[in-house]
């Protein structure tokens, strides 16, 4: 990965690359299709493959009130893009220096001068430059006149609808984590730091790890089967993850807590990464402690089986 904070010429090993520019939030199957075409075109031309993205998302600076909660954190996005076949991922440190460029200035200063691109691959809805003044059609014209290979990759369709980060967010907002995973090509992952909670789970004989500082989209309230990695390392541990309030105890604050099945150990202060596999049931209020405990044990066994099936 290289961080781009100005228009300094990039290292010779990635000049003359085939590149794509965009926000790859979620690095979903639609992105994977585009990136596969990019890699194929680059390989055919014996050129490096470069993916250019932004941190933070331009909308977070231009219209923060409209900025969506990300589906992946920045380091994971880079890792997923590298796994998709990039020889290099360039991350623009987004700021006025970049956002003030017109579409033509971005093309000249970044694509032509900074990277000396041999080829560009984009989707049909690609827009770039100040006020999104450039589109894929205009980019194609400029590439043609500059001797740069150009391809537009058609979007990926599943069940008659385009795969998009917006569609994935809606799946997660509806609690359809399994549908989100189908569109992403892998389960949605969140991460956080284990903090001291109210001790409700331990008091019920079912200890949970309470997460704070979650920096990606949290799915709808409910109980989920989940795989957990401690400190980002394997093996994956089967878990039942509860998201939302605790209505049985009249607690309304939204929490993320995971019971790691058959795990013994102190997790306070450690980082957890959680793959949300499928919703087992929505949040509900129980008549009392015994009914709640019985349901949680049922949730745990269902979560165990769901994780085993993965």
N, C-alpha and C positions, 0 to 999 in steps of 0.2 A: 504494500500500500504506500502511496505517496500522498502527502497533503499539499494542496495547491492554494497558496495564499496570494499569488500575483501571477503575472504572465511570463515568468522566467522560463526559458527554454528547458524542456524536460530532458532527462538522460537520453543519450543516443540510442540505447537499446530499445526504447519504446517510441522513438520518432519514426514516422512512416508506418504507424500502426493502422489497423482497422479498429474503429472505435464506435461506441454508442454513448449517448448522454441521456441521463434521465434520473428520475426518482424511483428507486426500485423497492419501495416499501413493501415488505413481505416476501420479496423475491419469490413470487408465486409462479405457477405453471405457465402463465402468459409470458412473464419475464424469461423463464427458462427457454421457451420456444424461440424468442427473439435472440437470446444469447447463444443458442445453439447455431442459429443461422450466422451470427457474427463470427463465431469460432470457425465455422466451415468456410466462410468467405476468406477469413484471414489465413487459414491453413492453405487454401488453394492458391493464395498469392504469396505464400511463404513470408507472411508478415505477422508481427505480434498482435495480440488482442488486448485492447484497453477498454475498460468500462469507467465512465466518469459519472460521479454522483455528487450529492450536496449534503453538507452538514453545517447548520441545520437546514431543514427543508425551506426553500425560499418563502413559502407561504407563512412560515412561523415568524419571519421578519416583516414581510409586507402586510399580512393580514392575520395577526396572531389569534384574533377571535375566531377565525375560520380554520385554523390549523388542526388537523386531525391528530389524535393520539397515535403514535407510531405503532406498527405491528411488530417491528424488530428494533433492537437497540443498535447503535452505529457499528460497534465492533462485530456484532453477529451479521449484520448486513454485508460488511466487507468480506467476512469469512464465507458466507453463502455465495457471494459473487465470485470469489476466488475458486470455490468448489465448482462453479458453473463453467470454469474453463478460462477465466481471465489470466493473461500473463501479468497484468498489472491493474489494480483498481486505484484510480485517482479520485480523491475526495476534495472537492472545492470547499474551502472554509468560507461559507457564504457571508457576504457583506456588501456594502454599497459599491465597493470596487468592482464587483461582478454584476450585481443586480442593476447597475446603472447602464450597462452596455445595451445598445440596440442589437437587434438580431444580426444585422450585417457586421457590427463590431465584434460580436461574439464569434461569428463565423471566421472573420479575418484574424482576430487576435488569438483565438484558442485553437480552432480546428486547423487553420492553415499555418499560422506562424508558430504557435507553441508546440503543436504536435506533428505538424507536417503530415497530416493524415493521408493515407492512400485510399482509405475507404471508410464509409459511414453507413451504419445500419440503424434504422429507427422504426418505430411503429407509426401508423397512419395519423394518430392523434398527437404526435409530438409537437410541442410549442416551445419556443425559446426566445430569449432576448427581452428587453424592457417591455412591460405590458403585454408579454407573450406575442410580440409583433411578428415573429417568424413561425412558419409551420413546415410540415414535411414537404409540401409541394415546393415552397420557396427554397428550402434547403437543397432539395434535389436539383433545382435549376442552378444554384450556385456551385454545387459540387460538379455538375456537368461542365459548366464553363471553366472550372478550375482543374479539370482532369482528375477529379476524385471519384472513385467508384461509389455508387449509392444504391441502397436497396431499402424498400419499405416492406416490412414483415406484417402480414395480416394478423389481427388479434386472434387469440385462442378462444374457442367457444365450447362451453360445457352445458348440456341440457338447454340448448337454445339461447344461452346468455353468455355475454363476454365475461371472461375472467378479469376481475379488477380488484384493486385494494378496497374500493368502496363496497363491492359485493361481499368480500370476505369480512369486512367490518360488520356488515348487516347480519351475516351468519352468526358471528360471535355475539352481537347484540341480542340476537334471538335465542342464544344458548345452543345453537347448532354447531358445536365444535367439530363434530365429525364431518359436516359439510364443508366447513372452513378448511379442514385438513385435506379434503379431496381437491379443493381449488388451489391450495398452496403446494400440495405435493408432500406435505409433512404436517404434523400437529402444530398448532399455535403454541408458542413458548413464551412464558413470562419469567421474570426473575425478580428477586428481592432479597432483603436481609432479614434474618430471623431475629425478632424482638420479643421482649417479654409481653405476654398477653394477660388476660384476666384469669387464666388458669382454669377456665371452664372445662376444657377437654380433659385435663389431668384429673380434675375433680370427679369426672365421670368415669375415670379409668381408661380413657382413650386420649392420650396426649397428642397435641397438635403443635406444629411449628407455625407461628404467626408471622406473616411477611409484611414488611414495610418497604418503602422506597421502590415500589414497582413502577417501572418507567415505560411499559408498553401497555397496549390495550388490554383491559381486564374484561373477560366475557361476562355475560349476564349472570345474575344471581342463580345459584343452584349448587348441587353436589355433582362433582365430576370424577371420573376415573382419570388418573394422571400418572405420568412417570416423572420421577424427581431425580435430579443430579445434585449432589452436595459439592459445593465449590466448583461447579461446572465439570465435575469428573465422574466417570462411570464407576460401577455399573448403574444402570437405570434402576430405580427402586419404585416398586408398585405402591401407589398411594390413593387415598380418597381425599379430594380437595374440596373444601367448602368455600364458596364465594358469596358474600352478602351479609346481611344482619343476622342476629340470633333472636328471632321473634319469640321463641319459647321463654327466653329470659328478659323479654322486653328491651332488648338492646338493638338500637336502630342503626348504629354506625356500620358501614360496609367494611368487611374484613376479608382477607385472603388467608386461609389456614389449611395446612396439609397434614393429614395423619399418614405417616410413612409406615406401611404395613410390616409388622414383625421387626421394626427397627428399635434398637436400644442405644441411646447415646445422647449427649448434650449437643444441641445445635445452636444455642444462643450465639448471636454475633456472626454466624456463618452465612454464606450466600447459597441460595437455592435457585436452581433453574427448573421450571415445571412445564412439561408438555401436557397440555389439556387435550385429552383424548375424546371423551364423549360425556354428555350430561346424563347422569343417572336419574335425577329427579329435580324438580324445582324446589326452591326454599318454601318451607311451610312451618306453621306453628303447631307444636304438639301439646297434648293435654297435660303432660308432666314428665318428670325425669325418666321414669321407667319406659314410657312409650318412646321417648327420644333415644335412649340408649339402645333399645331393641332395633330401632330404625337405623341407627348409625352402624351397628354390627352388620345389618343387612347390606348397607351401603358398602362397607369394607369388603364383604365377600363378593359383591358384584364388581367392585373395582378391581379386586384381585383377578377375577376371571377375565375382565375386559383387558387388563394389562397383559395377562398371559396370552390372550388371543392376538396381541400385537407382536 
